[in-house]
Amino acid sequence: MKSNHSRRVVLASTSPRRQELIASLHIPYEIHPSHADEHTPTDWTPDQIVEGLSLRKAKAVYEQIGGPSEDAVIVGSDTIVVLGDQVLGKPADDADAFRMLKSLQGRIHQVYTGVACIDAATGQSLVRHKMTRVVMKELTDAKIEAYIRSGEPRDKAGAYGIQGLGSTLVESIEGCYFTVVGLPVSLLSDMLSEFGIDVL
Ligand SMILES: Cc1cn([C@H]2C[C@H](O)[C@@H](COP(=O)(O)OP(=O)(O)OP(=O)(O)O)O2)c(=O)[nH]c1=O
């Protein structure tokens, strides 16, 4: 398909990581923070949670800017950490971050990220997700406390950021790194091409 960068991409996100990652695609984009409710029914599976919340975030912006004259594609995304049958979002405070990191250390967990695209002109939507397995090193309480003091865990699902000092906590990953950071750019580029936006 012929490359078409004339359509705007609107990232429905407050996340600085997502903003940096979308910038790496070198396509025109703008930011329109979305403040959707992030509560989900307790019986939803991880893929339902991240797909449902990604769509909710994109829809919140669509309701503000959508319409026949809008030549934009709105992108929403959501990330969770899953340990066994527990879903970990962002920690409420430092004590919660400690509990999360203490439960993740020395174990394998999964990071799920959803991506939703909505065509602002037609309302047509597409939602997908990806999952990456992460092996976290065994960590002493002192290491966990030092990491929490860095401030990095605060706004991140599972209380760590693999792209920062959190990289030192991770032994290995299986799957897409960008899924862990919060926006699987390769998946997003495939989805955008279905809306006529070709990154390459
Ligand atoms: C596991 C992990 C998560 N995260 C971040 C990505 C997301 O910003 C955050 C998960 O919270 P989300 O609720 O997915 O996103 P958000 O509230 O930060 O941003 P928005 O809803 O406006 O798009 O955790 C990292 O930055 N690195 C990591 O390694």
The ligand as an SDF file (V2000), in Angstrom:
LIG
                    3D

 29 30  0  0  0  0  0  0  0  0999 V2000
    5.7700   -2.8170   33.4390 C   0  0  0  0  0  0  0  0  0  0  0  0
    6.0040   -1.3910   33.0020 C   0  0  0  0  0  0  0  0  0  0  0  0
    4.9700   -0.4510   32.9850 C   0  0  0  0  0  0  0  0  0  0  0  0
    5.2000    0.8390   32.6080 N   0  0  0  0  0  0  0  0  0  0  0  0
    4.1370    1.8610   32.5920 C   0  0  0  0  0  0  0  0  0  0  0  0
    3.4630    2.0530   31.2320 C   0  0  0  0  0  0  0  0  0  0  0  0
    2.1940    2.7650   31.5970 C   0  0  0  0  0  0  0  0  0  0  0  0
    2.4300    4.1770   31.5690 O   0  0  0  0  0  0  0  0  0  0  0  0
    1.9370    2.3270   33.0480 C   0  0  0  0  0  0  0  0  0  0  0  0
    0.6960    1.4870   33.1460 C   0  0  0  0  0  0  0  0  0  0  0  0
   -0.4080    2.3160   33.3440 O   0  0  0  0  0  0  0  0  0  0  0  0
   -1.5860    2.5220   32.2970 P   0  0  0  0  0  0  0  0  0  0  0  0
   -2.8490    2.6420   33.0860 O   0  0  0  0  0  0  0  0  0  0  0  0
   -1.5220    1.4810   31.2040 O   0  0  0  0  0  0  0  0  0  0  0  0
   -1.2470    3.9090   31.5840 O   0  0  0  0  0  0  0  0  0  0  0  0
   -1.0760    5.3680   32.1870 P   0  0  0  0  0  0  0  0  0  0  0  0
   -2.1680    5.6700   33.1820 O   0  0  0  0  0  0  0  0  0  0  0  0
    0.3460    5.5680   32.6300 O   0  0  0  0  0  0  0  0  0  0  0  0
   -1.2550    6.2750   30.8870 O   0  0  0  0  0  0  0  0  0  0  0  0
   -2.5770    6.4820   29.9680 P   0  0  0  0  0  0  0  0  0  0  0  0
   -3.7060    5.6720   30.5400 O   0  0  0  0  0  0  0  0  0  0  0  0
   -2.8740    7.9580   30.0240 O   0  0  0  0  0  0  0  0  0  0  0  0
   -2.1480    6.0440   28.5970 O   0  0  0  0  0  0  0  0  0  0  0  0
    3.0690    1.5430   33.4490 O   0  0  0  0  0  0  0  0  0  0  0  0
    6.4780    1.2380   32.2250 C   0  0  0  0  0  0  0  0  0  0  0  0
    6.6950    2.4090   31.8950 O   0  0  0  0  0  0  0  0  0  0  0  0
    7.4890    0.3090   32.2060 N   0  0  0  0  0  0  0  0  0  0  0  0
    7.3260   -0.9820   32.5810 C   0  0  0  0  0  0  0  0  0  0  0  0
    8.2980   -1.7760   32.5490 O   0  0  0  0  0  0  0  0  0  0  0  0
  1  2  1  0
  2  3  2  0
  2 28  1  0
  3  4  1  0
  4  5  1  0
  4 25  1  0
  5  6  1  0
  5 24  1  0
  6  7  1  0
  7  8  1  0
  7  9  1  0
  9 10  1  0
  9 24  1  0
 10 11  1  0
 11 12  1  0
 12 13  2  0
 12 14  1  0
 12 15  1  0
 15 16  1  0
 16 17  2  0
 16 18  1  0
 16 19  1  0
 19 20  1  0
 20 21  2  0
 20 22  1  0
 20 23  1  0
 25 26  2  0
 25 27  1  0
 27 28  1  0
 28 29  2  0
M  END
$$$$
